[in-house]
Amino acid sequence: MSDKKRIAINFGGGFVPGLNAVITGTVLAAAHLGWETVGIRDGFEGLLFPGRYPNGGLLPLTLESVEHLAGVTGCILGTTAQNDPFRVRHINSENQVEEVDRSDELLANLKKERIDGLVSVVSSRALSILFKLSRKGLPAVCVPESVENDIAATALSFGFNSALSFVTEILEKAREAAQSARRIGVVEVLGEHTGWLALQSGMAVCADAVLIPEIPYNLGRIAARLQAKLTNGQPYGLVVVAEGAVSASPSEDQPESAIKKSLAPLASNQQGAVIERSGLAARTVAHELQRLTGKETSALVLGQLVKGGSPTAVDRQLGLGYGVAAVTALNKGQTGVMVTFQPPEIKSVPLSDAINKIRTVPPDSAFVEIARSLGISLGE
């Protein structure tokens, strides 16, 4: 048995560009301390279901294996959006699907594999899971990942800058298409609870309007703004909508209402249905703007596409920095913490400071003020 310290890294928040950069930063920093690093495949799946993998659920990570990894797309360990060992689905003896708590088994497997610490790259929803595991004794440090930049206690989540660059590029193309076709383009981007991605990308291309969850919109005012532009010889427009944007005066007749009624326990016409929110905001805004302006309007939904592609230089640097900071925290004996970017430094904060919170756009944000100064309507 080796006395060398051994740490693991896993990804439990779904895919974002540049995850391999975090692996590289972690492995290099660990090697500098003389530690070994292994990767857990597909979140915690590699430890809970090792038999699913021909070579086992753990992947040794060496200096040679990460030498040119930082800019490589994809993730060599795999990811999972369902990363909760407290609620693992399985088929019971009665052939029914049920959820069981396998957290103790997970901790036992980590001990069996001689894992002294865990670096876990997770989204906001998974932070509470790592918090509960740390309370049960798991020495864990979390790295925040989010293309929506919605994780509290950090100014910049890993993956956001890459998504922002991608969305900005698409918005430029959408504006060119709208100008060529003499239409109003409405582009929906991710942002269920927070509007950072919509706001900052919309600012970057000087969109006509940006609608975010934090500021309920009035489409009548936006339509009037677009109508003034149309009559001034600019027969096109661009509106950016976060998927969670809401009207200041919502209609009683929401598109989801019929589906929700069919799913109600006492409904007489129950049918299998899935409530799909993706695209709802864009369609709602586009249809109403077309009615109010009389101008042909097109809706475009980016959705999960923003999570693909190559990482930007900023995210590559941030990924490397977060990996190093996580190893540094473990070396100092800090566990149950999340590394955060608090310009100009990368620090660590207790997970309790980040869980069950959303980083929303403040009404007095500098970005909000800049957008208004640029003449961008926020729909108030």
Secondary structure by P-SEA (a helix, b strand, c coil): ccccbbbbbbbcccccccaaaaaaaaaaaaaaabbbbbbbcccccccccccccccccbbbbcccccccccccccccccccccccccbbbbbccccccccccaaaaaaaaaaaaccccccccccccaaaaaaaaaaaccbbbbbbbcccccccccccccaaaaaaaaaaaaaaaaaaaaaaacbbbbbbcccccccaaaaaaaaaacccccccccccccaaaaaaaaaaaaaaccccbbbbbccccccccccccccaaaaaaaacccccccccccccccaaaaaaaaaaaaaacccbbbbbbbccccccccccaaaaaaaaaaaaaaaaaaaaccccbbbbbccccccccccccccccccccccccaaaaaaaaacccccc
